[in-house]
């Protein structure tokens, strides 16, 4: 059984920062690519960043330069962080961690990020 657990969301003022974390537990023990997605009000779920198994990152244009994703091997083979700086109200939404392993598509429950103006 594979589970993804996100944490670290909350309420912050515009210009502030939050750090999200996603930990994968279960039967997957080797490093896998992980992604962060978000669903903001009125829009479809969108990719924020993809983190390769070697830590290489690929960001969406709307977060490049403000968000930094990284793997945290001290907390598990498949644990990733998302440092979000210069947050804006339009970043408000539910942030999800995603892992695709073979034909299986795993999602966390999401963590809410709310940015007040």
Number of C-alpha atoms within 10 A of each C-alpha: 6 13 17 20 17 23 19 15 18 15 14 18 14 17 14 14 18 19 16 22 21 27 19 25 16 9 9 14 11 8 16 19 19 24 23 26 20 23 19 18 12 7 9 9 15 14 18 23 23 22 20 16 15 11 17 12 17 15 18 14 9 10 16 12 12 12 20 16 24 18 25 16 11 8 10 14 18 23 22 26 21 19 16 19 17 15 23 17 15 13 21 20 22 18 26 26 30 22 21 13 12 6 6 9 9 15 20 20 15 22 21 21 22 22 21 16 11
